Each structure stands twice: as structure tokens, then as C-alpha cells.
Amino acid sequence: MQLREGVQPAGLSAIRIPFAPGEYGGVSLTEDQKRRLALARWIANPKNPLTARVMVNRIWQHHFGEGLVSTPSDFGVNGAQPSHPQLLDWLAAEFMEHGWSIKYLQKLILESATYRQSSAMKVKEYAVDAGGRLLWRFPPRRVEAEVIRDSILQVSGKLDTRMSGPGFGFFEPNENYVRVYTPRQEWPRETFRRMIYGTVVRQRVDGVFGAFDCPDAGQIAPKRTSSVTPLQALNLLNSSFVMLQAREFAERLKRETGDDPELQAQRAFELAFQRSSDSDEKSASAKLIRDSGVVLFCRAILNANEFVYTFG
């Protein structure tokens, strides 16, 4: 409780970057604002490549499933070494030189030959680098839970794309004095918004898509795990949400193509896989529709690897 001398704003001495409070656009700032501005300038200083390297690595991780540095929150001595250090430095420099534009960086990565590689197996490369860290092919990986759910709503034609506003709950409403989290079994129209608008409950995950490695909301999650479990397959095949959307998907196919099984199959491939079906796929799909109905066919489409995984 004994007052001592005031502590002035300053950066870490180990990082020799200027840390200078001052004005902003000719406007005088309060002492607290000066400190915040100085910190922001220090973090984003062109002479400080660390911030750009971390951001670039996070964006790379989003597209490839693994960052150039596999420990996204630790670039220090206890973290992993970058798999491609020169590439990481170059991307960080490009990012800063183009005004820290995330859009520019995304375009740069997505148009690269590395990103546009095939996911096909190569025996010689696999023998040297089974984990694919050297990026000799595009790594096939399952997309995140949010992408799966939103994609299901998109192909069924029920995705509510409105922005902002109140969110929705993944659990049944109740009036108990102690909150009970019972997963929904019925899905009214207001729950068809993008999953980002779903109310997140700490230590409770959505009963359907929580199985797809959604992080615990009570902990930081710089990188998600990617598991393959029987519960994921069961939820994606038999949950009330997927059953409802399979019926909606089937109704959409009937509205847009009529009762022709081959046309229904063709349209389903276009909506779910963004491509046309080949002759064998169309023939097999039409037979499934004739034998078991279009709803079962739609459930099969929503459970296909091509729908829940990304491939090059």
C-alpha cells in the first residue's frame, strides 16, 4: 500500500522496438489512451515482425489444418520450429507491406500452387514425410463443426444468413431455478442461423456438433483437435437435426427437379459437392432413390466424406 514512483509506458527490453506515447491525428489523448496507443504502435511496428508472423501462421493453420509453426501460441524457445522458416518470414513481410490486409493474405495463399495441390498419395514422398509437414500434397482434413452445420443448412436451402441480432440456443428452454442443459430435439426456424450465432455455454457443447471437436468455451483453444469417433458418425446419421435437414433437402430437390431420380441426384451433387456426378455416381444414386426414397439418399449425401472433408 506504500506508493512509489510512477511506472511509465515501455516495451520489453529484449525486443528493441521503440515504445513512444504521443498524439493521434493531432488529438490530445488522456494518459490511459496514450498508453494504449503506444502499446498498439509497439505491437504493430514495422520493425517488429513477431506480430505478423503469429497472424500469418494462424491464417495458414486455418487453411491447411496445421500452421507453419505447429505451436500457434508459442513462438519462443519452448515452441516448435517452423517447417518453412523462409516462407513464414516472407509471408509476414508481405502481410505488413500490404497494410496488414487479411484479404490480401488469404488470396495469396489460396492462389498458391501449394494450396491447389492434389491430395493424391505419393509413395516416395510418403516414405520420407508421412505426416505431410513438407506439404508435398494438400492435406485432406475434416472441416470444423461450424462449417459442417452451416453447409447442411445451406444445401437444404434453410440457412438464415441474416447478420447480427439475437442468437439461438442449442439446449431446450426451461424455467428451473437451476439451469438444466438438455440438448434440443426440435429445431424451430430461429435456430437455422449460422452456428456462430449459437449461444455458447461453458463446459457444455452442442449435443449434435459438439462431438466434432468443438473447444470448451471455458478454455483458450489456439488449435482444435481433429478426431474420428463413432459418436460423430451416429450424430451425423441419426440426430434429429440431420434427419430434419435431410427431409428439407429432399423437398428442395423435388421442387427444383421434379420426380426424376437422375435429375435429383445430379442436383444434389451440384449443391453438396459443387460438381457434377459422373455416370456411375448418377446411376447408383438414382437406384438408391428409387429403392429407398430421396430422403435416405439425402442423408447419405450429408454423411459422405466429400461433404465433411476437404480434398485437393
Protein Blocks (a to p, Z undefined) as FASTA:
>chain_A
ZZcddddddddfklccddddddeehiacdfklmmmmmmmmmmmgmklmklmmmmmmmmmm
mmnopafblclkbcbfkbccdfblmlmmmmmmmmmmnoopaklmmmmmmmpmklmpcfbd
cfklmmmmmnomnopaccdddddfklmmmmmmmmnopacfbgghidddfbdcdfbfbdcd
dddfbdcfklmpcfklpccdehiacfklmmnopacfkbccfbacddddfklmmmmmmgmk
lmmmmmmmmmmmmmmnojafklmmmmmmmmmnopacdfklmmmmmmmmmmnojklmmmmm
mmgmklmpccZZ
